[in-house]
C-alpha cells in the first residue's frame, strides 16, 4: 500500500553480476549498481565512480 509520500534514497550495490539486457554492455562481472529513488541511476564496473550508501551483493558484512 502506498501513502503518496515521496521517498528520497540512494542505494549502491557493489560487486554484483549484472545482466544489463543491452547486447553492447552484456553482463557486468563484479559491477556496481546505483539506485536513486527506486530507479537505476548508474551501472559501473568500479564503485568509486558511484554514489553513497554501499550495500554488498556478496551478503552482509561480518
N, C-alpha and C positions, 0 to 999 in steps of 0.2 A: 504494500500500500504506500503510495506517495503522499507527501504532505504539501507539495508545492514549493518547498524550501530549496534554494539553490545550494548545491554542495560545491565548495571550492577545495580541491585537494590535488596533490601530485603524488604519484606512486612510481618508483623506479624499481623495475625487476631486473636484476643483474645475472649474467651468466646463464641465460636460458637458451634452449634450442628453439628458434622461432621460425615457423613456416610462414613465409610472407605472402603466399599466393600470387606473387609477382614473378613471372618467369625470368626477368632480368636480375632480380635480387635473390631468388631461390630460398634456400634455408640458411639462416644465420646460426652458426655454431657459437655458443657462448656469447650470444648477442644480448643487448640491453634494450629494454622496452620502457619508455616513459609514457605514463597515462596521466592526463590532466583533465579533471572534471569529467571522468568517465569516457574520454576519447583518447585514442592513440595520438600522442603528440610527436614522438620521435622513435626511430629504430636506429640503433648504432651498434658497432662492434666494440666500443670502448666506453665504459661508464663515465669516465672523466668528462666526456662531451655532453653529458645529460644533466638533468636537474636533481633536486633533493629527494629525500625520503627513500633511501635504499631498502629494498627487500629482496633477499636472495631467492632465486628459483631453485636453489640447491637445498632448501629447508631452513629451519630455524638455526640461529647462531648458538653454538654450545658454550 
